[in-house]
Amino acid sequence: MDDAGADAVRERKFVPVAIEKVNATGSFSGYASLFGKIDLGRDVVERGAFAASLAKRGAAGIRMLFQHDPKEPIGFWEEVREDERGLFVRGRLALGSARARDVHALMRSGALDGLSIGFRSVRARREAGSGIRRIREADLWEISVVTFPMLPEARVTQVKGARQRLPQHPFQSQSGLAGTIRRAARLFKQRNRHR
């Protein structure tokens, strides 16, 4: 069954990300979406889903927000493109903004490490048996830096200039937001004990 694009509403999708580097100037890169991965909302973004939107808007037409809040722009995207893996992004935090400076510090310390897309589903198909929704075309309008991405893999893997490599997927074994919050609280307590 196809979902009608005309009736679609704007959605937020916490999706897989690997923010690869965050440097002192506020530049970072990674993936805001990975193709073919089922997220906790039972959605899968298919390869090519963003092509029409990117051709229409380009990187300059897609906003960088904090936690999907339109009152919290924190920078700009220099590059947004699809590759064989997913939606690759390269952006820069606007460090003249107090919020962007806060986000920068949190990203460099590993406390904030997720990306999430804001979009309108144009073409999607829900599989009757599994209930999985396959997003075939999405009108991408923003990408946010967020605390909790929808998939456990959605974590920073390396921060340029940090003293140590971040642990790989510390919340991977836990499912659901409540479990992730409990694990994050335990990790926070452990790190503070060692300081």
Backbone hydrogen bonds in HBPLUS format (Angstrom, degrees):
<---DONOR---> <-ACCEPTOR-->    atom                        ^
c    i                          cat <-CA-CA->   ^        H-A-AA   ^      H-
h    n   atom  resd res      DA  || num        DHA   H-A  angle D-A-AA Bond
n    s   type  num  typ     dist DA aas  dist angle  dist       angle   num
A0126-ARG N   A0001-MET O   3.24 MM 125  5.91 151.1  2.33 163.0 165.5     1
A0003-ASP N   A0124-ALA O   2.84 MM 121  5.36 165.5  1.86 147.4 151.4     2
A0008-ALA N   A0005-GLY O   3.14 MM   3  5.06 155.7  2.20 100.8 108.2     3
A0011-GLU N   A0119-PHE O   2.47 MM 108  5.23 173.3  1.48 173.6 176.1     4
A0119-PHE N   A0011-GLU O   2.77 MM 108  5.23 154.9  1.83 144.2 152.9     5
A0013-LYS N   A0117-ILE O   2.67 MM 104  5.17 167.2  1.69 162.5 166.5     6
A0117-ILE N   A0013-LYS O   2.87 MM 104  5.17 146.7  1.98 155.2 146.8     7
A0020-GLU N   A0029-SER O   2.54 MM   9  5.57 146.1  1.64 145.4 158.1     8
A0023-ASN N   A0027-SER O   2.92 MM   4  5.55 156.8  1.98 154.2 161.1     9
A0026-GLY N   A0023-ASN O   2.96 MM   3  5.48 164.0  1.98 119.0 123.8    10
A0093-LEU N   A0026-GLY O   2.91 MM  67  4.83 162.1  1.95 123.4 127.8    11
A0028-PHE N   A0091-GLY O   2.98 MM  63  5.67 155.0  2.05 152.9 156.0    12
A0091-GLY N   A0028-PHE O   2.92 MM  63  5.67 160.0  1.96 161.4 168.1    13
A0030-GLY N   A0089-VAL O   2.96 MM  59  5.55 148.8  2.05 156.1 160.1    14
A0089-VAL N   A0030-GLY O   2.85 MM  59  5.55 165.7  1.87 154.2 156.0    15
A0032-ALA N   A0087-LEU O   2.88 MM  55  5.54 154.6  1.94 167.7 167.3    16
A0087-LEU N   A0033-SER O   2.78 MM  54  4.99 153.9  1.85 135.3 143.6    17
A0035-PHE N   A0085-ARG O   2.98 MM  50  6.10 161.0  2.02 141.3 147.5    18
A0036-GLY N   A0045-VAL O   3.05 MM   9  6.01 158.5  2.10 153.8 160.2    19
A0039-ASP N   A0043-ASP O   3.01 MM   4  5.58 160.4  2.05 151.6 157.0    20
A0042-ARG N   A0039-ASP O   2.93 MM   3  5.31 158.6  1.98 118.7 121.1    21
A0133-ARG N   A0042-ARG O   2.92 MM  91  6.38 159.1  1.96 155.4 161.1    22
A0044-VAL N   A0133-ARG O   2.81 MM  89  6.17 149.9  1.90 165.0 166.7    23
A0135-ILE N   A0044-VAL O   2.76 MM  91  6.03 162.5  1.79 160.0 166.1    24
A0046-GLU N   A0135-ILE O   2.99 MM  89  5.91 172.6  2.00 159.1 157.5    25
A0049-ALA N   A0046-GLU O   3.07 MM   3  5.68 150.0  2.16 143.7 143.8    26
A0051-ALA N   A0048-GLY O   3.25 MM   3  5.25 156.1  2.31 105.0 112.1    27
A0138-ALA N   A0049-ALA O   2.85 MM  89  5.51 164.3  1.88 141.1 138.2    28
A0054-LEU N   A0050-PHE O   2.88 MM   4  6.01 162.5  1.91 165.2 170.6    29
A0055-ALA N   A0051-ALA O   2.99 MM   4  6.16 154.2  2.06 147.7 154.9    30
A0056-LYS N   A0052-ALA O   3.04 MM   4  6.23 147.5  2.15 143.2 151.7    31
A0057-ARG N   A0053-SER O   2.87 MM   4  6.00 167.2  1.88 155.0 158.3    32
A0058-GLY N   A0054-LEU O   2.79 MM   4  4.81 135.3  1.99 119.9 134.5    33
A0061-GLY N   A0058-GLY O   3.15 MM   3  5.57 147.1  2.26 109.4 118.2    34
A0062-ILE N   A0059-ALA O   3.19 MM   3  5.49 168.0  2.20 114.2 117.0    35
A0063-ARG N   A0141-TRP O   3.31 MM  78  6.57 162.7  2.34 137.2 132.1    36
A0143-ILE N   A0063-ARG O   2.91 MM  80  6.27 160.8  1.95 172.4 176.8    37
A0074-ILE N   A0064-MET O   3.16 MM  10  6.10 158.7  2.21 137.8 143.5    38
A0065-LEU N   A0143-ILE O   3.26 MM  78  6.41 152.9  2.33 127.5 135.5    39
A0145-VAL N   A0065-LEU O   2.98 MM  80  6.48 152.7  2.06 160.8 162.2    40
A0066-PHE N   A0072-GLU O   2.99 MM   6  5.53 133.7  2.21 143.0 156.9    41
A0069-ASP N   A0066-PHE O   3.14 MM   3  5.93 168.6  2.16 124.7 128.3    42
A0067-GLN N   A0145-VAL O   3.02 MM  78  6.01 169.6  2.04 149.8 153.2    43
A0072-GLU N   A0069-ASP O   2.85 MM   3  5.29 161.6  1.88 122.1 125.0    44
A0094-ALA N   A0074-ILE O   2.81 MM  20  5.76 167.0  1.83 133.7 137.7    45
A0076-PHE N   A0092-ARG O   3.03 MM  16  5.69 156.0  2.09 151.6 157.6    46
A0092-ARG N   A0076-PHE O   2.96 MM  16  5.69 160.7  2.00 164.7 170.9    47
A0078-GLU N   A0090-ARG O   2.79 MM  12  5.65 142.6  1.93 140.4 153.0    48
A0079-GLU N   A0090-ARG O   3.01 MM  11  5.00 151.0  2.09 150.1 148.7    49
A0090-ARG N   A0079-GLU O   2.84 MM  11  5.00 148.2  1.94 149.8 149.5    50
A0081-ARG N   A0088-PHE O   2.96 MM   7  5.36 162.2  1.99 152.5 158.1    51
A0088-PHE N   A0081-ARG O   2.74 MM   7  5.36 140.2  1.90 173.6 170.8    52
A0083-ASP N   A0086-GLY O   2.93 MM   3  5.54 153.5  2.00 156.8 165.4    53
A0097-SER N   A0094-ALA O   2.96 MM   3  5.93 170.5  1.97 132.1 135.0    54
A0101-ARG N   A0097-SER O   3.00 MM   4  6.31 153.1  2.07 151.3 159.0    55
A0102-ASP N   A0098-ALA O   3.01 MM   4  6.32 154.8  2.07 149.1 155.8    56
A0103-VAL N   A0099-ARG O   2.89 MM   4  6.20 162.7  1.92 153.8 158.4    57
A0104-HIS N   A0100-ALA O   2.82 MM   4  5.95 157.1  1.87 146.4 153.2    58
A0105-ALA N   A0101-ARG O   3.00 MM   4  6.24 163.3  2.03 149.2 152.5    59
A0106-LEU N   A0102-ASP O   2.98 MM   4  6.24 159.3  2.03 150.9 156.9    60
A0107-MET N   A0103-VAL O   2.79 MM   4  5.99 155.1  1.85 152.5 159.6    61
A0108-ARG N   A0104-HIS O   2.94 MM   4  6.13 163.5  1.97 153.6 157.9    62
A0109-SER N   A0105-ALA O   3.09 MM   4  6.22 141.1  2.25 139.5 149.3    63
A0111-ALA N   A0106-LEU O   2.90 MM   5  5.06 126.0  2.20 156.7 158.8    64
A0112-LEU N   A0106-LEU O   3.19 MM   6  5.21 145.5  2.32 116.6 112.7    65
A0110-GLY N   A0107-MET O   3.15 MM   3  5.11 145.8  2.28  97.4 107.6    66
A0114-GLY N   A0146-VAL O   3.19 MM  32  4.95 138.0  2.37 165.7 157.5    67
A0146-VAL N   A0114-GLY O   2.86 MM  32  4.95 163.3  1.88 122.3 128.1    68
A0116-SER N   A0144-SER O   2.91 MM  28  5.17 142.0  2.06 144.7 151.9    69
A0144-SER N   A0116-SER O   2.73 MM  28  5.17 163.4  1.76 161.3 163.0    70
A0118-GLY N   A0142-GLU O   2.74 MM  24  4.95 163.8  1.77 152.4 147.7    71
A0141-TRP N   A0118-GLY O   3.04 MM  23  5.92 172.0  2.04 154.9 157.2    72
A0142-GLU N   A0118-GLY O   3.26 MM  24  4.95 152.2  2.34 142.5 138.1    73
A0120-ARG N   A0139-ASP O   2.99 MM  19  4.99 142.8  2.13 123.0 134.5    74
A0139-ASP N   A0120-ARG O   2.80 MM  19  4.99 174.5  1.80 153.6 153.8    75
A0122-VAL N   A0137-GLU O   2.90 MM  15  5.27 156.4  1.95 140.9 145.4    76
A0123-ARG N   A0137-GLU O   3.17 MM  14  4.88 165.6  2.19 128.9 130.6    77
A0136-ARG N   A0123-ARG O   2.80 MM  13  5.33 143.2  1.93 139.8 150.8    78
A0137-GLU N   A0123-ARG O   3.02 MM  14  4.88 152.1  2.09 142.7 139.0    79
A0125-ARG N   A0134-ARG O   2.92 MM   9  5.19 152.8  2.00 136.4 144.8    80
A0134-ARG N   A0125-ARG O   2.73 MM   9  5.19 174.0  1.73 150.9 151.2    81
A0127-GLU N   A0132-ILE O   2.82 MM   5  5.39 166.9  1.83 155.9 157.1    82
A0131-GLY N   A0127-GLU O   2.78 MM   4  5.11 144.3  1.91 141.6 151.3    83
A0154-ALA N   A0151-LEU O   3.05 MM   3  5.51 164.0  2.07 118.1 123.2    84
A0155-ARG N   A0153-GLU O   2.75 MM   2  5.66 132.2  1.98 113.7  98.1    85
A0162-ALA N   A0159-VAL O   3.15 MM   3  5.55 165.2  2.17 129.3 130.1    86
A0172-GLN N   A0169-HIS O   3.21 MM   3  5.28 168.4  2.22 118.3 117.8    87
A0174-GLN N   A0171-PHE O   3.13 MM   3  5.56 153.9  2.21 115.1 122.9    88
A0180-THR N   A0176-GLY O   3.11 MM   4  6.32 155.2  2.18 145.9 153.3    89
A0181-ILE N   A0177-LEU O   2.91 MM   4  6.15 155.9  1.97 153.7 160.0    90
A0182-ARG N   A0178-ALA O   3.01 MM   4  6.28 159.3  2.05 148.8 154.1    91
A0183-ARG N   A0179-GLY O   2.98 MM   4  6.21 161.8  2.01 149.7 154.3    92
A0184-ALA N   A0180-THR O   2.85 MM   4  6.04 156.3  1.91 147.2 154.2    93
A0185-ALA N   A0181-ILE O   2.94 MM   4  6.15 156.1  2.00 149.3 155.1    94
A0186-ARG N   A0182-ARG O   3.07 MM   4  6.36 156.7  2.12 147.4 153.3    95
A0187-LEU N   A0183-ARG O   2.91 MM   4  6.15 161.1  1.95 151.5 156.7    96
A0188-PHE N   A0184-ALA O   2.89 MM   4  6.06 158.4  1.93 149.3 155.2    97
A0189-LYS N   A0185-ALA O   3.02 MM   4  6.26 158.9  2.06 147.5 152.5    98
A0190-GLN N   A0186-ARG O   2.95 MM   4  6.20 158.7  1.99 150.0 156.1    99
A0191-ARG N   A0187-LEU O   2.94 MM   4  6.18 164.7  1.96 154.3 157.8   100
A0192-ASN N   A0188-PHE O   3.05 MM   4  6.25 155.7  2.11 147.4 153.9   101
A0193-ARG N   A0189-LYS O   3.05 MM   4  6.27 143.4  2.19 145.6 154.9   102
A0194-HIS N   A0191-ARG O   3.26 MM   3  5.38 132.9  2.50  97.2 108.9   103
A0195-ARG N   A0192-ASN O   3.40 MM   3  5.38 165.3  2.42 102.2 106.0   104
